[in-house]
């Protein structure tokens, strides 16, 4: 796995840094970290896990009811 500290991190243009995350592509995985705590922990997901998460977000799976 690629070193996450050397990765190219991206943040949404809609982010105001009050609850956003940054995302980086690491070889065949996706890394996620808190944009306010860049030295903090990094979560790493497989491409399939990330696609499932993004699909759930787009499909409203996590919207409050």
N, C-alpha and C positions, 0 to 999 in steps of 0.2 A: 504494500500500500504506500502511496505517496505521502510524504510528510505534510500534514495539514498546515503547519506554520509557514510553509513555502507555497501554499496554494493561492490561486487567484480567487478571492472571496467576492461575492456579489450580494448586494442588498437591493430590494425593490425600490424603484423610484417613488413609490407611494409611502415609503417608510419614513417616519419622523423620529426614529430611534427611541420611542417610548413603548417598546414591546415587540420590536422587529428582530428577525433572525437574519444571519448571513449564511449563504450557501456556497459550497465549493465542490467542483467535480474532481474526484481523486481516482484516477484510473477508471475502474468500473464501479466505483462507489460514490455516494453523495455524502458530504460532511455538512453539518449544521451547527452553528454556534450562536450565542446571544450577542447581538450587535453592541450592547452596552458593556459586555465583559469579554473582550476579544482574547484575553489570556486565560479565560475559564475553560470549562470542559467542552469537548467537541463530541457530538453524536455522529456516528457513521452508519449509513444505511446502504443496503444493496440497491442496485438500480430498480429491481422489481418492487422492493419495499417503498422506495420513493415514489414510483409511479402509482402505486396503490394509494398512498397518502394524498398525492396531488389529485388523483381521480376522486377521492372522497371529499376533498375541499371543493373541487369544482361541482360535484354532485350535491353539495349541501349537507353531507353526512354529519358535519360538526356544527352546523348552525343551531343556535338555541331554539328550543321548541316553545 
